[in-house]
Amino acid sequence: MAMSDCDHIHSRPPALAALLVLVLSLIPGTALAQDDDDPAAEDETVDTSSWRCRLCPFETGWSGSITAGGGYVSEDSFEFGDYTGLEEEGAYPILGGELRYRGENAGYLDLSADNLGLESRSARIEGGRQGSYRLYLEYDSLPHYIADDAQTVFYGARTGSSNLTLPSDWVRGDTTADMTTLDGSLRDVDIEQEREAIGLGAGIKQGDNWRYNLDFRRFTQEGNRVQGGNFLLRSALLVVPVDYVTEQMDASVGYVTDRWQMELAYHGSFFTNNDESVSWDNPYASVTDGDDRGRMSTPPDNSFNQLLLSGAWRPEGGWLSTSARVAYGRMEQNEDFLPATINPAISSPASSRDSLEGRVDTLTANARARAVPWKPLSITGEVYYDERDNRTPRDKYVQIMTDQYIADTRTNKPYGFEKTGASLDADYRLLRRLTLSAGASREDYERTFQEVERTRTDEYSLGLRAGPWANLQLRLRQTREEREAAGDYETLEVMPAENPRLRKYHLADRVRDVTSANLSWSPSAWASIGVSADYAEDDYEESDIGLTGATDMTYGLDVSLVPAEGMTAYAFVSQQRIESDIGGRDNVSGAVWSAELNDNIRSVGIGGEVRDILRDGLDLGLDLTYTRSRGETDVDKRGIAPPFPDLKSDLRSIGLFTRYEVSETTDLRLDYRFEQYRTEDFYYDEVEPDTISNVLTLGRESPDYDVHVIGLSARYRF
């Protein structure tokens, strides 16, 4: 049942059931006892005859609210502050609000702002006339904090320079242990990025049928990131600048009637990188003349333009609905090539072209129809086509290996694909509370310049939806997917060479079986229980080297309660276990080995909210969550091999709030949050800059923190 913005009040017990339905619909993973598309639901509508509407009178004039206050963060933590802006210990402001205007002639104006004192701030203004036109302007900022414990020896890393240099007294070495001035040259550097976006747009409705929309957004991303720079088999982790600009434009014109609609749309995306390359000093001892510096390119400028035509049609009677879309796009990249090397001892080889002249044409199309020839049966069919026509010219290029020597001449291989598919699904209501379903699909995937030229994937499924009682709903589904490669698997010519028995998992023959079950039960009008279980098994029968098998098992339980008016509660628990089997061989013809990877993730949570506790206008809320994950790697290999340490993470979170309504226009809110994060990751832990002989690292550690956050704010409504 669709709900309006009105706030409905019921004077008899069914109001509790209606509230429960609304709460459950907002909780992910909770299935209701009866689906909206189940014909049986038509016989059990809620009686709304005695409902009354509190907010139905049309609001006119100005209204809004202002929120102001402050908070405190107990310690510095980039991990905790990632995307929130609460990365530093100390006080922070709480500032936001909204302003609304509604005119008697349907004119309106909406202004909103949130987190104005943080790096994660946002603001938006929109106005116009309802049903006629709209204009908007919006801004948001989002910080991405990656690491605050990195150390580097390169000058320029902390200032965002693309020219990274070593100290004047640097001592080069064949290994990191030979770099005798390493410890004294290390400098702290934060790795972080900030994305800012500004958008503006307009929408116009002309008459009863025509619709016009125009939107523009500009994203800027500044900061730095980690990238490896190498000289043959010796590498250094570099902190390189990020200075990106992406502009997007969307425009559309549509025509809408009661039975059909059409829309023609344009989408454009244009990416600009203000740093075309990064250069750095070689911290290792020289191997060839002139290899004291290296240079590598950064992501090149590129663009994407697309035209899209879509439509839908539904004849009278409602027994058939159809939709279709077709889109043509073009991706282009035409940045000038950098010189092949900056090594003065090597003559940069001539190239037959100045740029890649990269071009990829895309074409996607699909058509979908759903028919209900008679009430118990519904049939849905779809066909689609997806093509990536890579028209980048092929040419021969002389390779310069890490600015040290001239290697073989290679020809680029512009990858492309063509994908076609179709699916058919049917639902049949055998009994009033029993529905059977079946489906089948086929997809043909043709690739160019890949190990497998073509794969075909067939999928079949059977399902059952049963509700023996009105408050109990059971769903079962079994699916089998079979993927088969046409022709032989041909290993590509790459360096170093791949084992000819290797099978990449996305190209290999595979059989996947998936079983899923979901049970939802509402034992009373104020309680709902959901149980779910999913099991997937992948079998790569033809693969000896690579991924040979995998299983994924997930199950969960969630409970939601509305025991009384103004009181809600929830609890959940979920478990996921992923097991992967891998076969390998040392080099191309070395000893055979196998590995088993086990990942276990468990989450539990409990929470709720009580309104008007102890006295009117006093609300209290609580949220407790715990997530535990473990990653185990067991390798069976000839000889003695040290075991891989387990990957571990534990996240505990407590959230509390209380809100007190001081008057009809003012309320106070107190928030408290505690978060504890513990991780063990052998990729980072105890890996100092000189731990690996041929890799100069940043010495980062996996994050661990205990952060308390408290905030006090006041909201004034007018």
C-alpha positions as CSV (number, residue, x, y, z in Angstrom):
1,M,0.0,0.0,0.0
2,A,1.5,3.4,-1.0
3,M,1.7,6.0,1.8
4,S,1.4,9.7,1.2
5,D,3.3,12.3,3.3
6,C,0.3,12.5,5.6
7,D,0.7,11.2,9.2
8,H,-2.2,8.8,9.8
9,I,-3.6,8.1,13.2
10,H,-5.9,5.1,14.0
11,S,-7.9,4.9,17.2
12,R,-8.1,1.1,17.2
13,P,-5.6,-1.8,17.5
14,P,-5.0,-2.2,13.7
15,A,-2.8,0.9,13.8
16,L,-0.1,-1.2,15.5
17,A,-0.1,-3.6,12.6
18,A,0.0,-0.8,10.0
19,L,3.0,0.7,11.9
20,L,4.7,-2.7,11.9
21,V,4.3,-3.0,8.1
22,L,5.9,0.4,7.7
23,V,8.8,-0.5,10.0
24,L,9.5,-3.8,8.4
25,S,9.5,-2.3,4.9
26,L,12.4,-0.1,5.9
27,I,14.5,-2.9,7.4
28,P,16.7,-4.6,4.8
29,G,16.4,-8.4,4.6
30,T,13.0,-8.5,6.2
31,A,10.3,-10.1,4.0
32,L,6.6,-9.5,4.7
33,A,4.1,-12.2,5.0
34,Q,2.5,-11.3,1.6
35,D,4.1,-9.7,-1.4
36,D,2.5,-6.7,-3.2
37,D,2.6,-8.6,-6.4
38,D,1.0,-11.7,-5.0
39,P,-2.7,-11.8,-6.1
40,A,-3.6,-13.2,-2.7
41,A,-2.7,-9.9,-1.1
42,E,-5.7,-8.2,-2.8
43,D,-8.0,-10.1,-0.4
44,E,-6.2,-8.7,2.8
45,T,-6.2,-4.9,2.5
46,V,-6.0,-2.8,5.6
47,D,-9.2,-1.1,6.6
48,T,-8.5,2.7,6.4
49,S,-12.1,3.9,6.8
50,S,-11.5,5.4,10.3
51,W,-8.0,6.9,9.6
52,R,-7.7,10.7,9.9
53,C,-5.0,12.9,8.4
54,R,-3.2,15.4,10.6
55,L,-0.9,17.0,8.0
56,C,-3.2,17.0,4.9
57,P,-3.9,20.8,4.9
58,F,-1.4,22.3,2.3
59,E,1.5,24.1,4.0
60,T,2.1,27.7,3.0
61,G,4.7,30.3,3.9
62,W,8.1,29.8,5.5
63,S,9.1,26.9,7.8
64,G,12.3,25.1,8.7
65,S,14.8,24.3,11.4
66,I,18.3,25.2,12.5
67,T,20.6,22.7,14.3
68,A,23.7,23.9,16.2
69,G,26.0,22.5,18.7
70,G,29.4,20.9,19.3
71,G,31.1,17.6,19.9
72,Y,34.4,16.0,20.9
73,V,36.5,13.2,19.4
74,S,38.7,11.4,21.9
75,E,41.7,10.5,19.6
76,D,43.2,10.8,16.1
77,S,42.2,8.1,13.7
78,F,42.2,8.2,9.9
79,E,40.3,5.0,9.7
80,F,37.5,6.2,12.0
81,G,37.3,9.6,10.2
82,D,37.3,8.1,6.7
83,Y,34.4,9.7,4.8
84,T,33.0,11.3,8.0
85,G,35.6,14.1,8.7
86,L,36.1,13.1,12.3
87,E,39.7,12.1,12.0
88,E,41.3,14.5,14.5
89,E,41.1,14.5,18.3
90,G,39.4,17.6,19.7
91,A,36.2,19.6,19.4
92,Y,34.2,19.9,16.3
93,P,31.1,21.9,15.4
94,I,27.6,20.6,14.7
95,L,25.8,22.9,12.3
96,G,23.0,22.4,9.8
97,G,19.4,23.1,9.0
98,E,16.7,23.4,6.4
99,L,14.4,26.1,5.1
100,R,11.2,25.6,3.2
101,Y,8.8,28.0,1.5
102,R,5.4,27.0,0.0
103,G,3.4,29.5,-2.0
104,E,-0.3,29.4,-2.7
105,N,0.5,29.4,-6.4
106,A,2.5,26.1,-6.0
107,G,5.8,27.9,-5.9
108,Y,8.3,26.4,-3.6
109,L,11.9,26.8,-2.3
110,D,13.9,24.3,-0.3
111,L,17.3,24.9,1.3
112,S,19.2,22.3,3.3
113,A,22.7,22.1,4.8
114,D,24.5,19.4,6.8
115,N,27.8,19.0,8.6
116,L,28.9,22.6,7.7
117,G,31.8,22.5,10.1
118,L,33.3,19.2,8.8
119,E,35.0,18.1,5.6
120,S,32.0,15.9,4.9
121,R,29.7,18.9,4.4
122,S,26.9,19.4,2.0
123,A,24.3,22.0,0.9
124,R,21.5,22.2,-1.6
125,I,19.0,24.8,-2.8
126,E,16.0,23.9,-5.0
127,G,13.1,26.0,-6.1
128,G,10.4,26.3,-8.8
129,R,6.7,25.6,-9.2
130,Q,5.4,22.2,-8.5
131,G,4.2,20.4,-11.6
132,S,5.8,23.1,-13.8
133,Y,9.5,23.6,-13.4
134,R,12.4,23.2,-11.0
135,L,15.9,24.6,-10.6
136,Y,18.6,23.4,-8.2
137,L,22.2,24.0,-7.1
138,E,24.1,21.6,-4.8
139,Y,27.5,21.2,-3.2
140,D,29.1,18.4,-1.2
141,S,32.5,17.5,0.0
142,L,33.7,14.0,0.9
143,P,37.1,13.2,2.6
144,H,38.9,9.9,2.0
145,Y,41.5,9.3,4.7
146,I,43.8,6.4,3.8
147,A,46.8,6.4,6.2
148,D,48.4,8.8,8.8
149,D,51.3,6.6,9.7
150,A,53.2,6.4,6.3
151,Q,56.8,7.4,6.0
152,T,58.8,8.2,2.9
153,V,62.3,9.3,2.0
154,F,61.2,11.3,-1.1
155,Y,61.0,15.1,-1.0
156,G,57.9,16.4,-2.7
157,A,55.6,13.7,-1.4
158,R,54.2,15.9,1.4
159,T,53.7,19.0,-0.9
160,G,51.9,17.1,-3.7
161,S,54.7,17.4,-6.2
162,S,55.0,15.1,-9.2
163,N,58.8,15.3,-9.0
164,L,60.0,13.1,-6.2
165,T,63.7,13.5,-5.2
166,L,66.0,11.9,-2.6
167,P,68.0,13.7,0.1
168,S,71.4,15.0,-1.0
169,D,73.2,12.7,1.4
170,W,71.2,9.6,0.3
171,V,73.3,6.4,0.1
172,R,72.1,4.0,-2.6
173,G,72.3,0.2,-2.1
174,D,71.7,-3.1,-3.8
175,T,69.1,-3.8,-1.1
176,T,67.1,-1.8,1.3
177,A,69.5,-3.0,4.1
178,D,72.4,-1.3,2.2
179,M,70.7,2.1,2.3
180,T,72.6,3.4,5.4
181,T,70.9,6.8,5.6
182,L,67.4,5.3,5.3
183,D,66.3,5.7,8.9
184,G,67.4,9.3,9.2
185,S,65.8,10.3,5.9
186,L,62.2,9.1,6.7
187,R,59.5,11.7,6.9
188,D,55.9,11.3,8.0
189,V,53.3,11.8,5.2
190,D,49.5,11.6,5.3
191,I,47.8,9.8,2.5
192,E,44.4,11.3,1.9
193,Q,42.1,12.7,-0.8
194,E,39.2,15.1,-0.9
195,R,36.4,15.1,-3.4
196,E,34.3,18.2,-4.0
197,A,31.3,18.2,-6.2
198,I,29.1,21.0,-7.4
199,G,25.9,20.4,-9.4
200,L,23.2,22.5,-11.0
201,G,20.2,21.6,-13.1
202,A,16.7,22.3,-14.3
203,G,13.6,20.4,-15.1
204,I,10.6,21.6,-17.0
205,K,7.2,20.1,-17.6
206,Q,5.3,21.4,-20.6
207,G,1.6,20.7,-20.7
208,D,0.5,17.2,-19.7
209,N,3.1,15.3,-21.8
210,W,6.5,16.9,-22.4
211,R,9.3,16.7,-19.9
212,Y,12.8,18.4,-20.2
213,N,15.8,17.9,-17.9
214,L,19.3,19.3,-17.8
215,D,21.9,18.5,-15.2
216,F,25.6,19.4,-14.9
217,R,28.1,18.2,-12.2
218,R,31.7,18.9,-11.7
219,F,33.9,16.7,-9.5
220,T,37.4,17.7,-8.3
221,Q,39.6,15.1,-6.5
222,E,42.8,16.3,-4.9
223,G,45.3,14.7,-2.6
224,N,47.6,11.8,-3.0
225,R,47.8,8.0,-3.4
226,V,50.2,5.1,-3.3
227,Q,51.8,3.7,-6.4
228,G,54.7,1.4,-7.0
229,G,57.7,2.6,-9.1
230,N,60.2,-0.1,-10.1
231,F,63.5,-0.6,-11.7
232,L,63.5,-4.2,-13.0
233,L,62.9,-6.3,-9.9
234,R,63.5,-3.6,-7.3
235,S,60.6,-1.3,-6.3
236,A,59.7,1.6,-4.1
237,L,56.2,2.6,-2.9
238,L,55.7,6.2,-3.9
239,V,53.2,8.8,-2.7
240,V,52.1,10.4,-5.9
241,P,49.7,13.4,-6.4
242,V,46.0,13.2,-7.3
243,D,44.6,16.2,-9.1
244,Y,41.6,15.1,-11.1
245,V,38.6,16.9,-12.6
246,T,35.5,15.1,-14.0
247,E,32.7,17.0,-15.6
248,Q,29.4,15.3,-16.3
249,M,26.4,16.5,-18.3
250,D,23.0,14.9,-18.7
251,A,20.1,16.2,-20.8
252,S,16.8,14.5,-21.7
253,V,13.5,15.2,-23.4
254,G,10.6,12.9,-22.8
255,Y,7.0,12.5,-23.8
256,V,4.5,10.8,-21.5
257,T,1.0,9.6,-21.9
258,D,-1.3,7.3,-19.9
259,R,-0.3,4.3,-22.0
260,W,3.2,4.9,-23.4
261,Q,6.2,7.1,-22.9
262,M,9.5,7.9,-24.8
263,E,12.7,9.6,-23.8
264,L,15.8,10.7,-25.7
265,A,18.8,11.4,-23.4
266,Y,22.4,12.4,-23.6
267,H,25.2,11.6,-21.2
268,G,28.7,13.1,-21.3
269,S,31.7,12.5,-19.0
270,F,35.0,14.3,-19.4
271,F,38.0,13.5,-17.3
272,T,41.1,15.7,-16.9
273,N,44.3,14.9,-15.0
274,N,46.4,17.9,-14.2
275,D,49.5,15.8,-13.7
276,E,50.5,13.9,-16.8
277,S,53.4,12.0,-15.2
278,V,55.4,11.3,-12.1
279,S,59.2,11.1,-11.9
280,W,61.3,9.9,-9.0
281,D,64.9,9.2,-8.0
282,N,66.1,5.6,-8.1
283,P,67.0,4.7,-4.4
284,Y,68.8,1.6,-5.5
285,A,72.4,1.2,-6.7
286,S,72.8,1.7,-10.5
287,V,72.5,-1.3,-12.8
288,T,72.9,0.5,-16.2
289,D,74.1,3.9,-17.2
290,G,71.6,6.7,-16.6
291,D,69.1,4.8,-14.5
292,D,69.2,7.2,-11.6
293,R,65.7,8.5,-12.3
294,G,62.5,7.0,-13.6
295,R,59.2,8.3,-14.9
296,M,55.7,6.9,-15.4
297,S,52.5,8.3,-16.8
298,T,49.4,8.9,-14.8
299,P,45.8,8.3,-15.9
300,P,45.3,10.2,-19.2
301,D,42.5,12.6,-20.1
302,N,39.6,10.9,-21.7
303,S,35.9,11.4,-22.6
304,F,32.7,9.4,-23.0
305,N,29.6,10.5,-24.9
306,Q,26.4,8.6,-25.1
307,L,22.9,8.9,-26.7
308,L,20.1,6.8,-25.2
309,L,16.5,6.2,-26.5
310,S,14.1,4.5,-24.2
311,G,10.4,3.8,-24.1
312,A,7.6,1.9,-22.4
313,W,4.1,0.9,-23.5
314,R,1.2,-0.6,-21.6
315,P,-2.1,-1.3,-23.4
316,E,-5.5,-1.1,-21.8
317,G,-6.4,-3.9,-19.4
318,G,-3.1,-3.9,-17.7
319,W,-2.3,-7.5,-18.8
320,L,0.9,-6.4,-20.6
321,S,3.7,-4.0,-19.9
322,T,6.7,-3.5,-22.2
323,S,9.9,-1.4,-22.1
324,A,13.0,-1.0,-24.3
325,R,16.1,1.0,-24.5
326,V,19.0,1.4,-26.9
327,A,22.2,3.4,-26.2
328,Y,25.2,4.3,-28.4
329,G,28.4,5.7,-26.9
330,R,31.9,6.5,-27.7
331,M,35.0,6.5,-25.4
332,E,38.0,8.4,-26.6
333,Q,41.6,8.9,-25.3
334,N,44.0,10.9,-27.4
335,E,46.7,12.2,-25.0
336,D,50.2,12.7,-26.6
337,F,52.7,10.0,-25.7
338,L,55.5,10.8,-23.3
339,P,59.0,10.1,-24.5
340,A,59.7,6.3,-24.0
341,T,62.5,7.0,-21.5
342,I,64.2,9.9,-19.6
343,N,67.5,7.9,-19.5
344,P,70.0,10.1,-21.3
345,A,72.1,7.0,-22.1
346,I,69.3,5.4,-24.2
347,S,68.1,6.9,-27.4
348,S,64.3,7.2,-27.2
349,P,63.0,5.1,-30.1
350,A,60.9,6.7,-32.8
351,S,57.2,6.0,-32.8
352,S,54.9,5.8,-35.8
353,R,52.3,7.8,-33.9
354,D,52.1,10.6,-31.4
355,S,49.2,9.3,-29.4
356,L,47.2,6.1,-28.9
357,E,44.2,7.5,-30.7
358,G,42.1,5.3,-28.4
359,R,38.5,4.8,-29.4
360,V,35.9,2.4,-28.2
361,D,32.3,2.4,-29.5
362,T,29.7,1.0,-27.2
363,L,26.2,-0.2,-28.2
364,T,23.7,-1.6,-25.6
365,A,20.1,-2.5,-26.2
366,N,17.5,-4.4,-24.3
367,A,13.7,-5.1,-24.5
368,R,11.6,-6.5,-21.7
369,A,7.9,-7.5,-21.5
370,R,5.7,-8.8,-18.7
371,A,2.4,-10.4,-19.5
372,V,-0.4,-11.8,-17.4
373,P,-2.5,-13.8,-19.9
374,W,-4.8,-14.9,-17.0
375,K,-4.7,-14.1,-13.3
376,P,-2.7,-17.1,-11.9
377,L,0.1,-16.8,-14.5
378,S,2.6,-14.1,-15.2
379,I,5.5,-14.3,-17.8
380,T,8.5,-12.1,-18.1
381,G,10.9,-12.1,-21.0
382,E,14.0,-10.1,-21.8
383,V,16.6,-9.9,-24.6
384,Y,19.7,-7.8,-24.5
385,Y,22.8,-6.9,-26.5
386,D,26.0,-5.3,-25.3
387,E,29.0,-4.5,-27.5
388,R,32.3,-2.9,-26.9
389,D,33.9,-2.3,-30.3
390,N,37.5,-1.3,-29.6
391,R,38.7,0.6,-32.7
392,T,42.0,1.7,-31.2
393,P,44.6,1.3,-34.0
394,R,47.1,-1.5,-33.7
395,D,50.7,-0.6,-34.0
396,K,54.2,-1.8,-33.0
397,Y,55.9,-0.2,-30.0
398,V,59.5,-0.5,-28.9
399,Q,59.6,-1.3,-25.2
400,I,61.9,0.5,-22.8
401,M,62.0,-1.6,-19.6
402,T,62.0,0.7,-16.5
403,D,64.2,3.3,-18.1
404,Q,67.1,0.8,-18.1
405,Y,67.2,-1.1,-21.4
406,I,65.5,-1.6,-24.8
407,A,63.3,-4.7,-24.9
408,D,61.3,-6.4,-27.6
409,T,58.9,-4.7,-29.9
410,R,55.3,-5.4,-29.1
411,T,51.9,-4.8,-30.8
412,N,49.1,-3.5,-28.7
413,K,45.9,-5.7,-28.4
414,P,42.8,-3.6,-28.1
415,Y,40.4,-5.7,-26.1
416,G,36.7,-5.8,-27.0
417,F,33.6,-8.0,-26.6
418,E,30.1,-8.7,-27.8
419,K,27.5,-10.0,-25.4
420,T,24.0,-11.3,-26.3
421,G,21.5,-12.8,-24.0
422,A,17.8,-13.7,-23.3
423,S,15.8,-14.8,-20.3
424,L,12.3,-16.1,-19.6
425,D,10.7,-16.3,-16.2
426,A,7.2,-17.5,-15.2
427,D,5.2,-17.4,-12.0
428,Y,2.1,-19.5,-11.6
429,R,-0.2,-19.3,-8.6
430,L,-1.1,-22.9,-8.1
431,L,-3.2,-22.3,-4.9
432,R,-4.2,-19.2,-3.1
433,R,-1.1,-19.2,-1.0
434,L,1.2,-21.3,-3.2
435,T,3.1,-19.9,-6.2
436,L,5.6,-21.8,-8.4
437,S,8.2,-20.1,-10.5
438,A,10.7,-21.2,-13.1
439,G,13.3,-19.4,-15.2
440,A,15.8,-19.9,-17.9
441,S,18.5,-17.7,-19.5
442,R,21.3,-17.9,-22.0
443,E,24.2,-15.6,-22.6
444,D,26.8,-15.7,-25.4
445,Y,30.0,-13.7,-24.7
446,E,32.5,-13.2,-27.5
447,R,35.9,-11.6,-26.8
448,T,38.8,-10.4,-28.8
449,F,42.5,-10.7,-27.7
450,Q,41.6,-12.9,-24.8
451,E,42.5,-16.5,-23.9
452,V,39.0,-17.7,-24.8
453,E,37.2,-16.4,-27.8
454,R,33.7,-17.3,-26.7
455,T,31.8,-18.6,-23.7
456,R,28.2,-19.6,-23.3
457,T,26.4,-19.5,-20.0
458,D,23.0,-21.2,-19.4
459,E,21.1,-20.7,-16.2
460,Y,18.0,-22.6,-15.0
461,S,16.0,-22.0,-11.8
462,L,13.0,-23.3,-9.9
463,G,11.3,-21.6,-7.1
464,L,8.4,-21.8,-4.6
465,R,6.6,-19.2,-2.6
466,A,4.2,-20.5,0.0
467,G,2.2,-18.9,2.8
468,P,0.3,-21.6,4.7
469,W,-1.0,-18.9,7.0
470,A,-1.4,-15.1,6.5
471,N,1.5,-14.4,8.9
472,L,4.0,-16.9,7.5
473,Q,5.8,-16.7,4.2
474,L,8.3,-19.2,2.8
475,R,10.5,-18.8,-0.3
476,L,12.7,-21.5,-1.8
477,R,14.8,-21.3,-5.0
478,Q,17.3,-23.6,-6.7
479,T,19.5,-22.3,-9.5
480,R,22.1,-24.0,-11.7
481,E,24.4,-22.0,-14.0
482,E,26.7,-23.7,-16.5
483,R,29.4,-21.8,-18.4
484,E,31.3,-23.5,-21.2
485,A,34.1,-22.2,-23.3
486,A,34.0,-22.7,-27.0
487,G,37.3,-23.8,-28.5
488,D,40.7,-24.2,-26.8
489,Y,42.1,-22.0,-24.1
490,E,45.1,-20.2,-25.6
491,T,47.6,-18.6,-23.3
492,L,48.5,-15.0,-24.3
493,E,52.0,-13.9,-25.0
494,V,52.9,-12.0,-21.9
495,M,56.0,-11.5,-19.7
496,P,56.6,-13.4,-17.6
497,A,55.1,-16.4,-19.4
498,E,51.9,-18.0,-18.0
499,N,51.6,-21.7,-17.4
500,P,49.7,-23.2,-20.3
501,R,47.5,-25.1,-17.9
502,L,46.3,-22.0,-16.1
503,R,42.6,-21.1,-16.4
504,K,41.5,-17.7,-15.4
505,Y,38.3,-18.1,-13.3
506,H,36.1,-15.7,-15.3
507,L,37.0,-17.6,-18.5
508,A,37.1,-21.2,-17.3
509,D,34.3,-23.8,-17.6
510,R,32.2,-23.6,-14.4
511,V,29.2,-25.2,-12.9
512,R,27.5,-23.1,-10.1
513,D,24.6,-24.4,-7.9
514,V,22.8,-21.9,-5.7
515,T,20.2,-22.8,-3.1
516,S,18.4,-20.1,-1.2
517,A,15.6,-20.1,1.4
518,N,13.9,-17.3,3.2
519,L,11.3,-17.5,6.0
520,S,9.3,-14.6,7.4
521,W,6.9,-15.0,10.3
522,S,4.8,-12.4,12.1
523,P,3.6,-14.3,15.2
524,S,1.7,-11.2,16.3
525,A,0.8,-7.7,15.1
526,W,3.9,-6.3,16.8
527,A,6.6,-8.8,16.0
528,S,8.3,-10.1,12.9
529,I,11.0,-12.7,12.5
530,G,13.1,-13.4,9.3
531,V,15.4,-16.3,8.6
532,S,17.5,-16.6,5.5
533,A,20.1,-19.1,4.2
534,D,22.0,-19.1,0.9
535,Y,24.5,-21.7,-0.3
536,A,26.5,-21.4,-3.5
537,E,29.0,-24.0,-4.9
538,D,31.3,-23.4,-7.8
539,D,33.1,-26.3,-9.6
540,Y,35.8,-25.6,-12.1
541,E,36.2,-29.2,-13.4
542,E,38.6,-28.4,-16.2
543,S,40.9,-26.2,-14.2
544,D,44.2,-27.6,-12.8
545,I,45.9,-24.3,-12.1
546,G,44.0,-21.4,-10.9
547,L,40.7,-21.4,-9.0
548,T,39.4,-25.0,-8.9
549,G,36.4,-24.7,-6.6
550,A,34.6,-22.4,-4.2
551,T,31.7,-22.4,-1.8
552,D,29.8,-19.5,-0.2
553,M,27.4,-20.1,2.6
554,T,25.4,-17.2,4.2
555,Y,22.7,-17.4,6.8
556,G,21.0,-14.8,9.1
557,L,18.3,-14.1,11.6
558,D,16.6,-10.8,12.2
559,V,13.9,-9.8,14.6
560,S,11.9,-6.5,14.7
561,L,9.5,-5.6,17.4
562,V,6.9,-2.8,18.0
563,P,5.7,-3.8,21.4
564,A,4.0,-0.6,22.2
565,E,3.2,2.8,20.7
566,G,6.4,4.8,20.5
567,M,8.7,1.8,21.0
568,T,10.7,-0.1,18.4
569,A,13.4,-2.8,18.8
570,Y,15.5,-5.0,16.5
571,A,18.1,-7.7,16.7
572,F,20.1,-9.5,14.0
573,V,22.8,-12.1,13.5
574,S,24.5,-13.1,10.2
575,Q,27.3,-15.4,9.2
576,Q,29.1,-15.8,6.0
577,R,31.8,-18.4,5.1
578,I,33.7,-18.4,1.8
579,E,36.0,-21.3,0.9
580,S,38.2,-21.2,-2.2
581,D,40.5,-23.9,-3.6
582,I,43.4,-22.9,-5.7
583,G,45.9,-25.1,-7.7
584,G,49.3,-23.8,-8.6
585,R,52.8,-24.7,-9.8
586,D,56.1,-23.1,-9.2
587,N,57.0,-21.2,-12.4
588,V,55.9,-22.9,-15.6
589,S,57.2,-26.4,-14.9
590,G,58.0,-26.4,-11.2
591,A,56.5,-28.3,-8.3
592,V,52.7,-28.6,-7.9
593,W,51.1,-27.0,-4.9
594,S,47.6,-26.2,-3.6
595,A,46.0,-23.7,-1.3
596,E,42.7,-23.3,0.6
597,L,41.4,-19.9,1.5
598,N,38.7,-19.6,4.2
599,D,37.0,-16.3,5.0
600,N,34.5,-16.0,7.9
601,I,32.5,-12.9,8.6
602,R,30.0,-12.7,11.5
603,S,27.8,-9.8,12.5
604,V,25.4,-9.3,15.4
605,G,23.5,-6.3,16.5
606,I,20.7,-5.1,18.8
607,G,19.0,-1.8,19.2
608,G,15.9,0.2,19.5
609,E,14.2,3.4,20.3
610,V,11.7,4.5,23.0
611,R,9.7,7.7,22.8
612,D,8.3,9.7,25.7
613,I,10.2,7.6,28.2
614,L,9.8,8.7,31.8
615,R,8.1,11.9,30.7
616,D,6.6,13.4,27.5
617,G,9.1,14.7,25.0
618,L,12.0,12.5,26.2
619,D,13.3,9.9,23.7
620,L,16.1,7.4,24.0
621,G,17.8,5.2,21.4
622,L,20.5,2.5,21.5
623,D,22.5,0.6,18.8
624,L,25.0,-2.1,19.5
625,T,26.9,-4.0,16.8
626,Y,29.8,-6.4,16.5
627,T,31.5,-7.6,13.4
628,R,34.2,-10.3,13.4
629,S,36.1,-11.5,10.3
630,R,38.9,-14.0,9.9
631,G,40.9,-15.0,6.8
632,E,42.9,-18.2,6.8
633,T,45.3,-19.4,4.1
634,D,46.6,-23.0,4.1
635,V,49.2,-23.9,1.5
636,D,50.2,-27.5,0.8
637,K,53.6,-27.3,-0.9
638,R,56.6,-29.6,-1.3
639,G,59.3,-28.8,1.2
640,I,59.1,-26.5,4.2
641,A,57.1,-23.3,3.7
642,P,56.2,-20.9,6.5
643,P,52.5,-20.6,7.1
644,F,50.6,-17.5,6.3
645,P,49.4,-15.6,9.4
646,D,45.6,-15.2,9.7
647,L,43.9,-11.9,8.7
648,K,41.8,-10.7,11.6
649,S,39.5,-7.7,12.2
650,D,37.0,-7.0,15.0
651,L,34.7,-4.0,15.1
652,R,32.6,-3.1,18.1
653,S,30.3,-0.1,18.1
654,I,28.0,1.5,20.6
655,G,25.6,4.3,19.8
656,L,23.4,6.1,22.3
657,F,21.2,9.2,21.9
658,T,18.7,11.0,24.0
659,R,16.4,13.8,22.7
660,Y,14.4,16.1,24.9
661,E,11.7,18.4,23.6
662,V,12.1,21.6,25.6
663,S,9.1,23.3,23.9
664,E,7.0,23.0,20.8
665,T,9.8,24.7,18.8
666,T,13.0,23.5,20.5
667,D,14.6,20.2,21.4
668,L,18.0,19.2,22.7
669,R,19.9,16.1,21.6
670,L,22.8,14.3,23.2
671,D,24.7,11.7,21.2
672,Y,27.4,9.3,22.2
673,R,29.3,6.8,20.1
674,F,32.1,4.4,20.9
675,E,33.9,2.4,18.2
676,Q,36.7,-0.1,18.8
677,Y,38.6,-1.5,15.8
678,R,41.3,-4.3,16.0
679,T,43.1,-5.6,12.9
680,E,45.9,-8.0,12.2
681,D,47.1,-7.8,8.6
682,F,50.5,-9.3,7.6
683,Y,50.6,-7.1,4.5
684,Y,51.3,-4.2,6.8
685,D,52.1,-5.3,10.3
686,E,55.8,-5.2,11.2
687,V,56.8,-4.5,7.6
688,E,59.2,-1.6,8.0
689,P,60.6,0.4,5.1
690,D,63.6,-1.9,4.9
691,T,62.0,-5.3,5.9
692,I,61.8,-6.4,2.2
693,S,65.2,-6.4,0.5
694,N,63.9,-5.3,-2.9
695,V,60.9,-3.2,-1.9
696,L,61.2,0.2,-0.2
697,T,57.8,0.3,1.7
698,L,56.0,3.1,3.6
699,G,56.1,1.3,6.9
700,R,52.4,1.4,7.5
701,E,50.6,-0.6,10.2
702,S,47.1,-2.0,10.0
703,P,44.6,0.3,11.9
704,D,43.7,-0.1,15.6
705,Y,41.8,2.4,17.6
706,D,39.3,3.1,20.4
707,V,37.4,6.3,19.7
708,H,34.7,8.0,21.8
709,V,32.6,10.7,20.3
710,I,30.1,12.9,22.1
711,G,27.9,15.6,20.7
712,L,25.4,18.0,22.1
713,S,23.1,20.0,19.8
714,A,19.9,22.1,19.8
715,R,17.3,22.2,17.1
716,Y,15.0,25.2,16.7
717,R,11.9,24.7,14.5
718,F,9.9,27.6,13.0
